[in-house]
Each structure stands twice: as structure tokens, then as C-alpha cells.
Amino acid sequence: MNVLPNFIADQFVESKSSEKIPVRNPAFDTVISYAPVSTEEEVAEAVEAGVSAFEKFRKTTPSDRVSYLLKIRDSVIRDTDLLARILVENHGRTYAEAVAEVKRSIENVEAAAALAYTLAKGEKMVNVSPDIDQELIREPLGCFAVITPFNIPLHAWSSYVPYAIALGATVVLKPSEVTPIIANEVARIVKGAGVPTGVMSVVHGDGRVAETLARHPDIQGIGFIGSTKTGKFLYELAAKEGKRASINAGAKNHLVVMPDANFAKTADAVVSSFFGMSGQRCLAGSNLVVVKGAEKVVDMVREKSWLRLGYGMDKETEMGPMAAKTLLDRVLKFIEIGEQVGKLIVDGRKNKPAKPLGGYFIGPTVFLDVPPNSPLAKEEIFGPVASIIYTESLEETVELINKNTPYGNAASIFTSNPNLARRFTLDVNVGNVGVNVGVPQPMAYFPLGGRKHSFFGTAHSRVDTIRFFTDHKIVTTRWW
């Protein structure tokens, strides 16, 4: 049995747990590994390693930390093909989508290296009072928990851990039990870069392990990307136990098409947003809002939504499977709901791979005339199911986006009118806005946005983690 080891104190160690979780290739429904449900003692060992490493690591120079990050960056670049293949095998996406995630992760490592030399600097003002100077310095706080999701296991790691290294904090990583394999490859890379013992550890398991890690008294904060239900639980846990929280949660993202949009290019962007990575992206579109006069785009989207399903390593494949059987079942449930409330114009259940593979496949699915108050329009599906909603005006559309769902992650408008785009950008209550962009993904040197029930906490991921991993100290000095 191929069981993933934990990575604790710079060593890969076999878990003593007798409970194992099958890790599958979703394209073929085959078991490719097992993840242990790590014991409480193993979680404690990982935290202890992080705490022990912290006192020395916090005093390392910025240039030393940057040197570690640059070595990590070089290794990720060197191993791009290996990492991408692991993402295909364990998650199911296409190879091109996997390579894109590796590239986005490299950008995060680079941004973290820049952070160590720039935003991490303090501030100073002389003569705040006669002969008295004041200085603000930033200090890392200790060992943190980072809990990553199944859909972007490498990118989520890179949204937190490289920044912790840049700032002198330590981390215990708990990857999703659905896609845990990449975490061990990252641990190998971190170890090879010479990052000091205990700065990053990895413990495998399910939600029970995540909770054990989050509750540990020596964990200073919780970085999380995942569902709103789990995110709210962790946020409440952090509040009760006095920990910091950076909780990136669910989404229900809207794509808005105005009558003056370039319909051909818009349709391409909409289909890519809806169905890239089988709809398993936190910034993926879910609702297409067609403003009066833009109805022509609907047929164009429908025609482009029949994508070739298959194994992600096959060059002909345009869309892979869902990452797990439970996720496929959820999508099928929403399709059944959609048949009761809307008009099914693209039925993904009829779309099959060219040859039977046995995996968790469902093709792009599109519903027309979806009532805004239906579960299809309001709830996160996290799969290739799109709802088309008609509105009369931009004002009605903005009100729909702001009030119809509890989420505030992303929204995009497609228009040729900069005035309309500006109004939309300022009025819509979401953290990430796109103008003629289907997936408004911030670059690594911007924090990922998120409002309402899409984010809980005060410091977002990426460069914003300087307010998560560190705290400021004010030093007031006078010399006689």
C-alpha cells in the first residue's frame, strides 16, 4: 500500500495511524495512493517542530530568506512538468491547466521574495517630540496553520507558505485529503532548498486533523481556502481561541453582458470562465447575467459549450472530470434542481468521453431563464453548471449581484463603454472585479479579494499576509 508520509522536522515519516483515505485519479476512478489520518500526537509534533524552529528562523536576515525562496522558485520551474502531471493525475484537470497553476505558484514565490525586501520594512519618524524618535517594526508571530483545498493545492500553498518564509514565520500545512500528493512534492522542494528544519511541516488527513491543528494552543493563526461552511467554523474557532484568521471561502460569481459588448470575444471568455477546470475554481463564473439588448450572446455561449471530455494528459481533451465522486454527485443534484426551475439548453449528462474511462465526468451544462431566487442562481455549485438570468438594466444587475447571494468574491462586466464599466466597478460589492475578463484573477503581487461570506478575517492571502504572519511594534526612543 502506497501511503503518503507526513513531513515533520525536515523528515518524511510514516504515520502511525491505522486509518487511511484512498487518493484517486478522478479520470479513471482508480486508487493511486493513500493519505493517513494523522494522529493528534503527530499534529503536535509538527507544531512543536514549527515552534522550535521559529525562535531562530525569525532572526534570519531577509537575504537568507530570499535565497531560500529563489531556490524554491528554481526547483518549481525545473519540476514544472512533474508537478503538472501530478495535478492532472490527482485532480483531473487538463495538462495545460496544470501548467498554468504551476506558473501562478512560481509568481507567488517571486512576489514573496520581493515582499521580504519591500513591504516588510518598517517606518520611522524622527522628532515626534523634542529629541524623541518613533519607529514601527514588523515581527513574525510564530507557527501558523495553513489548510488548503482540493482544487488548487499548489497555488493555495504558494498563496501563504512562501510569504511566511519571507517574513520569518513557520507553518504546518494540512492539504486536502482529495488532492494531497502535491504537498509532499512541495515538501521535497522546500527541503532541497535548505529551508531550516521545522519551518514547514506537512500533516495529512481529513477535517478532524485540520481541526486538531487549528485548535493547537501554539498555532498563532489559521490560513484557509475552501468552503464557506468550513471557513465559518474555523473563523469562529479562531475568534474563540484568540488566533488570527485569513479565511477564503465560497463564491457565486456573476458575468454580466451589456448590449455593446463584443459578443464573439465575450462568448469565448464566458465559456472559459464557466468550464475551465470543470468549474472548480473560486473565481469561475456561475451566473451569466444578460442585460436587455445582449440576448444574441446566449446562442453563441450555447454553441461553444460542448467541450471534449477526457483524460487531462490527452491533447484532444478540453475538459477533465470532477475531482471526486462526491463533487460529481453534487453537480448532478443541482442539474436535477435546474430542470425544475429553468430551461436546459446544454445537458452535460449527455456529453461523454470518446472512450469510457470510468471517471467522474460531466459535461458543461447551461440553463436558461433561471429565477434569481432559485438554488441554482443563489448557491455555490463548484462545477460546470451555468445559469443564464435576464435583466432590464445595469442598475437591476448590480442590485441582483449585491443582494441575491451571500457571497462577494468576483463579478465581471463585458462592455465597450468605459462609463458603464466604471459604474459597475464602483457599485458592485465583491472583492475581485473584471472588465472584459472572465476570470478576474489578481496577479501574485496583489492580494486576492473577497467580501461578505466569501472571506472571513482582516488579512487576505499573498502580499496581504504581512498583516497575518506579522504584527507591528512601536519603539519610542530618547537619548540624553
C-alpha positions in Angstrom: 0.0 0.0 0.0 1.4 3.4 -1.1 0.7 5.6 1.9 1.9 9.2 1.8 4.2 10.1 4.7 4.0 13.2 6.8 6.8 15.7 6.6 7.8 16.7 10.1 11.1 18.3 11.3 12.6 18.0 7.8 11.9 14.3 7.6 9.4 12.2 5.8 7.9 10.0 8.5 5.2 7.3 8.2 2.1 8.0 10.2 1.2 5.6 13.0 -2.4 6.0 12.2 -4.3 2.9 11.1 -6.9 5.0 9.3 -6.1 5.6 5.6 -8.0 7.6 3.0 -7.9 6.4 -0.6 -6.5 9.0 -3.0 -7.9 8.6 -6.5 -7.2 9.5 -10.1 -10.6 11.0 -11.0 -10.4 10.4 -14.7 -10.3 6.6 -14.1 -11.7 6.2 -10.6 -8.5 4.3 -9.6 -6.7 4.5 -6.3 -3.2 5.9 -6.7 -2.2 6.4 -3.1 -3.5 6.7 0.4 -3.4 9.6 2.9 -3.2 8.8 6.6 -5.5 10.4 9.1 -2.6 11.8 11.2 -2.9 11.3 14.9 -3.1 14.1 17.5 0.4 13.3 18.6 1.7 13.7 15.0 0.0 17.0 14.6 1.5 18.1 18.0 5.0 17.0 16.7 4.6 19.1 13.6 3.6 22.2 15.6 6.4 21.6 18.1 8.8 21.5 15.2 7.5 24.8 13.9 7.6 26.4 17.3 11.2 25.2 17.9 12.3 26.5 14.5 10.7 29.9 15.0 13.0 31.5 17.5 16.0 31.0 15.3 14.3 31.5 12.0 12.7 34.8 13.0 16.2 36.2 13.4 17.5 35.2 9.9 18.3 38.0 7.6 15.9 38.9 4.7 18.6 38.0 2.2 18.8 34.5 3.7 15.1 34.0 3.5 15.1 35.3 -0.1 17.8 32.9 -1.0 15.6 30.0 0.2 12.7 31.3 -1.9 14.8 31.7 -5.0 16.0 28.1 -4.7 12.4 27.0 -4.3 11.4 29.0 -7.3 14.2 27.5 -9.4 13.2 24.0 -8.3 9.5 24.5 -9.1 10.5 25.8 -12.6 12.7 22.8 -13.1 10.0 20.4 -12.0 7.1 22.1 -13.8 6.3 19.0 -15.9 6.4 16.7 -12.9 4.2 19.0 -10.7 1.7 19.5 -13.6 1.5 15.7 -14.2 0.7 15.2 -10.5 -2.0 17.8 -10.7 -3.5 16.0 -13.7 -3.4 12.6 -12.1 -4.7 13.6 -8.7 -7.1 16.4 -9.6 -8.2 15.6 -13.2 -7.7 18.9 -15.0 -6.0 19.2 -18.4 -2.3 19.4 -18.6 -2.4 23.0 -19.9 -4.5 24.0 -16.8 -2.0 22.2 -14.6 1.0 24.0 -16.1 -0.9 27.3 -15.6 -1.3 26.6 -11.9 2.4 25.9 -11.6 3.2 29.2 -13.3 0.9 31.1 -10.9 2.6 29.4 -8.0 6.0 30.5 -9.3 4.7 34.1 -9.4 3.7 33.8 -5.7 7.2 32.6 -4.7 8.7 35.6 -6.6 6.3 38.0 -5.0 7.1 36.7 -1.6 10.8 37.2 -2.2 10.1 40.8 -3.2 8.0 41.3 -0.1 10.9 40.4 2.2 12.8 43.4 0.8 9.9 45.9 0.4 6.7 45.9 2.5 8.4 44.0 5.4 10.4 47.2 6.0 9.3 49.3 9.0 8.7 53.0 9.2 10.5 55.7 11.2 9.8 59.3 12.1 12.3 61.5 14.0 11.5 64.2 16.4 7.9 63.2 17.1 8.5 65.2 20.2 11.7 67.1 21.1 14.6 64.6 21.0 12.2 61.6 20.7 12.0 59.3 17.7 9.5 56.6 16.9 9.9 53.6 14.8 7.4 50.9 13.6 8.9 47.4 13.1 7.2 44.3 12.0 7.8 41.0 13.8 6.7 37.5 12.8 4.3 35.9 15.4 5.2 32.2 15.4 3.8 29.0 13.9 0.7 29.1 11.7 -1.7 26.5 10.3 -2.3 26.6 6.5 -5.2 24.4 5.3 -5.5 24.1 1.5 -8.4 23.0 -0.8 -8.6 20.2 -3.3 -9.0 22.3 -6.4 -5.8 24.4 -6.3 -3.4 22.5 -4.0 -0.2 24.1 -5.3 -1.5 27.6 -5.8 -3.1 27.6 -2.4 0.2 26.5 -0.8 2.0 29.3 -2.7 -0.5 31.9 -1.5 0.6 31.5 2.1 3.7 29.5 2.8 6.3 31.4 0.7 5.1 34.6 2.3 5.5 33.0 5.8 9.1 32.1 4.8 9.8 35.6 3.6 8.5 37.1 6.8 10.2 34.7 9.3 7.1 32.7 10.4 6.7 28.9 10.4 3.9 26.8 9.0 2.2 23.4 9.4 0.4 22.6 6.1 -2.7 20.4 6.1 -3.6 19.6 2.4 -6.9 18.4 1.2 -7.3 14.6 1.5 -8.7 14.6 -2.0 -5.5 16.0 -3.6 -2.7 15.6 -1.1 0.1 14.3 -3.3 1.5 17.6 -4.4 2.1 18.7 -0.8 4.8 16.0 -0.5 6.5 17.2 -3.7 6.5 20.7 -2.3 8.0 19.4 1.0 10.7 17.8 -1.1 11.4 21.0 -2.8 11.5 23.0 0.4 13.8 20.5 2.0 16.1 20.6 -1.1 16.2 24.4 -0.9 17.8 24.2 2.5 14.9 25.8 4.4 15.7 25.2 8.1 14.2 22.2 9.9 10.7 22.8 11.1 9.9 25.9 9.1 7.4 23.9 7.1 5.8 20.7 8.0 3.0 18.6 6.4 0.4 16.5 8.1 -2.2 14.6 6.1 -5.8 13.8 7.0 -9.4 15.0 6.8 -11.3 17.7 8.6 -10.6 16.2 12.0 -6.9 16.7 11.5 -7.5 20.2 10.3 -9.5 21.0 13.5 -6.8 19.4 15.7 -4.2 21.6 14.1 -6.3 24.7 14.2 -7.0 24.2 17.9 -3.4 23.6 19.0 -2.6 26.3 21.5 0.7 27.1 19.9 -0.8 27.9 16.5 -1.0 31.7 16.1 -3.3 31.8 13.1 -5.3 29.9 10.5 -4.9 30.4 6.8 -7.6 28.6 4.9 -9.1 28.3 1.4 -12.2 26.2 1.0 -16.0 26.1 1.5 -17.9 28.7 3.4 -19.3 26.1 5.9 -15.8 25.0 7.0 -14.4 28.6 6.7 -17.0 29.9 9.1 -16.3 27.1 11.6 -12.6 27.9 11.5 -13.2 31.6 11.8 -15.4 31.1 14.9 -12.8 28.8 16.3 -10.1 31.3 15.8 -12.1 34.1 17.4 -12.9 32.0 20.5 -9.3 31.0 20.9 -7.6 34.3 20.1 -6.0 33.3 16.9 -5.6 35.2 13.7 -7.7 34.1 10.7 -7.4 34.5 6.9 -10.3 32.5 5.7 -11.0 32.4 1.9 -14.4 30.8 1.4 -17.2 30.1 -1.2 -18.4 32.1 -4.2 -21.2 32.6 -6.6 -19.7 34.7 -9.3 -21.6 36.7 -12.0 -20.6 37.5 -15.6 -22.6 40.5 -17.0 -23.0 41.1 -20.7 -24.1 44.6 -21.9 -25.6 45.2 -25.3 -22.5 47.0 -26.5 -20.2 44.1 -25.7 -18.1 42.3 -28.3 -20.3 39.2 -28.3 -17.8 36.8 -30.1 -15.0 37.5 -27.7 -17.3 37.7 -24.7 -18.7 34.2 -25.5 -15.2 32.7 -25.6 -14.4 34.4 -22.2 -17.7 33.3 -20.7 -17.3 29.6 -21.7 -13.7 29.6 -20.4 -14.7 31.1 -17.1 -17.7 28.7 -16.6 -16.0 25.5 -17.6 -12.2 25.9 -17.1 -11.0 23.2 -14.6 -14.6 21.8 -14.8 -15.9 24.8 -13.0 -13.8 24.0 -9.9 -12.3 27.5 -9.4 -13.2 30.1 -6.8 -13.2 32.8 -9.4 -15.1 30.8 -12.1 -18.3 32.3 -13.4 -21.6 30.7 -12.4 -24.3 33.1 -13.4 -24.5 34.8 -16.8 -26.5 38.0 -16.5 -27.7 39.1 -19.9 -28.8 42.7 -19.9 -31.7 43.7 -22.3 -30.3 44.0 -25.8 -27.5 41.5 -25.3 -29.6 38.3 -25.9 -27.5 37.4 -29.0 -24.7 36.2 -26.8 -26.8 33.3 -25.4 -26.8 31.3 -28.6 -23.1 31.9 -29.0 -22.4 30.6 -25.5 -24.6 27.6 -26.1 -22.8 26.7 -29.3 -19.4 26.9 -27.6 -20.3 24.9 -24.5 -20.0 21.3 -26.0 -16.4 20.6 -25.0 -14.4 17.4 -25.5 -14.2 15.4 -22.2 -11.3 13.2 -21.4 -8.1 12.4 -19.6 -6.1 15.5 -18.9 -2.9 14.2 -20.5 -4.6 13.7 -23.8 -4.0 16.6 -26.1 -7.6 16.5 -27.5 -9.2 16.9 -24.1 -10.8 20.2 -23.5 -12.2 19.5 -20.0 -11.4 16.9 -17.4 -13.6 15.2 -14.7 -14.7 16.4 -11.4 -12.1 15.8 -8.7 -14.2 13.4 -6.6 -17.3 11.3 -6.8 -19.0 13.4 -4.1 -18.4 16.5 -6.2 -19.9 14.9 -9.2 -23.0 13.8 -7.2 -23.4 17.4 -6.0 -23.4 18.7 -9.6 -25.9 16.1 -10.7 -28.2 17.1 -7.8 -28.1 20.7 -9.0 -28.8 19.7 -12.6 -32.0 18.0 -11.3 -32.9 21.2 -9.4 -32.3 23.2 -12.6 -34.6 21.1 -14.6 -37.4 22.1 -12.2 -36.8 25.8 -12.4 -35.1 26.6 -15.7 -34.8 25.6 -19.3 -31.9 23.1 -20.0 -30.2 24.2 -23.2 -26.9 22.2 -22.8 -27.2 18.9 -21.0 -23.7 17.8 -19.8 -25.0 14.4 -18.8 -25.2 13.5 -22.5 -21.5 14.5 -23.1 -19.2 11.5 -22.6 -15.5 11.0 -23.2 -14.7 9.5 -26.6 -13.9 6.2 -24.9 -15.2 5.0 -21.5 -12.7 5.9 -18.8 -14.7 5.2 -15.6 -14.1 8.6 -14.0 -16.3 11.4 -12.7 -17.2 13.1 -15.9 -20.0 15.6 -16.5 -20.0 18.0 -19.5 -20.8 21.7 -19.5 -24.4 22.3 -18.6 -26.3 25.5 -19.2 -29.8 26.6 -18.0 -31.8 29.4 -19.5 -34.4 31.6 -17.7 -33.2 30.7 -14.3 -35.2 32.5 -11.5 -32.8 34.6 -9.4 -34.3 33.3 -6.2 -33.7 29.6 -7.1 -30.9 27.5 -5.5 -29.4 27.2 -8.9 -28.8 31.0 -9.0 -28.0 31.5 -5.3 -25.9 28.6 -4.1 -22.3 27.6 -4.9 -22.2 24.6 -7.2 -18.5 24.4 -7.9 -18.9 22.5 -11.1 -19.6 23.1 -14.8 -23.2 24.3 -14.4 -24.1 27.8 -15.7 -27.3 29.7 -15.2 -28.5 32.5 -17.5 -30.5 35.3 -16.0 -32.1 38.2 -17.9 -32.2 41.8 -16.5 -33.5 45.1 -17.9 -30.7 47.4 -16.8 -27.2 47.7 -15.3 -28.8 49.0 -12.1 -31.0 45.9 -11.7 -28.0 43.8 -12.4 -25.9 45.4 -9.7 -28.7 45.0 -7.2 -29.0 41.3 -8.1 -25.3 40.7 -7.6 -25.2 42.6 -4.3 -28.3 41.2 -2.7 -29.1 37.8 -4.3 -26.3 35.7 -2.8 -24.4 35.9 0.5 -21.1 35.8 -1.4 -18.9 38.6 -2.6 -16.0 37.0 -4.4 -16.0 38.1 -8.0 -18.0 39.7 -10.8 -17.2 40.7 -14.4 -18.8 43.0 -16.9 -18.4 42.8 -20.7 -18.9 46.1 -22.4 -17.3 48.6 -24.8 -18.4 51.6 -22.6 -15.9 52.7 -20.0 -18.5 54.7 -18.2 -20.6 51.6 -17.7 -17.6 49.6 -16.6 -16.6 52.3 -14.1 -20.1 52.4 -12.6 -20.1 48.6 -12.3 -16.7 48.5 -10.8 -17.6 51.0 -8.1 -21.1 49.8 -7.3 -20.7 46.0 -7.2 -19.9 44.6 -3.7 -17.3 42.0 -4.5 -13.6 41.7 -3.9 -12.4 40.9 -7.4 -13.9 42.8 -10.5 -13.3 42.0 -14.1 -13.8 44.3 -17.1 -14.0 42.1 -20.3 -12.2 39.4 -18.3 -13.9 36.2 -17.5 -11.7 35.2 -14.5 -10.5 38.3 -12.6 -7.6 36.6 -11.0 -5.2 39.1 -9.3 -1.5 38.8 -10.0 0.6 37.5 -7.2 1.7 41.0 -6.1 -2.0 41.9 -5.4 -4.0 40.2 -2.6 -6.9 38.1 -3.6 -10.1 39.9 -2.8 -13.3 38.6 -1.2 -16.2 40.1 0.7 -19.3 39.0 2.6 -19.4 35.2 3.1 -16.5 34.8 0.6 -13.9 35.9 3.2 -13.6 36.0 6.9 -10.8 37.8 8.6 -8.8 41.0 8.2 -5.8 40.0 6.2 -6.2 38.3 2.8 -3.7 36.0 1.1 -0.5 36.7 -0.8 1.1 40.1 -0.1 -1.6 40.9 2.4 -0.3 38.2 4.6 2.2 40.7 6.0 -0.8 41.6 8.3 -1.4 38.0 9.0 2.0 36.5 9.8 3.5 39.6 11.4 2.4 42.3 13.9 3.8 45.7 14.3 5.7 47.0 17.3 6.2 50.7 18.0 9.5 51.7 19.5 9.8 55.2 21.1 13.4 56.3 21.7 15.0 59.2 23.5 18.8 59.6 24.3 20.1 62.1 26.9 
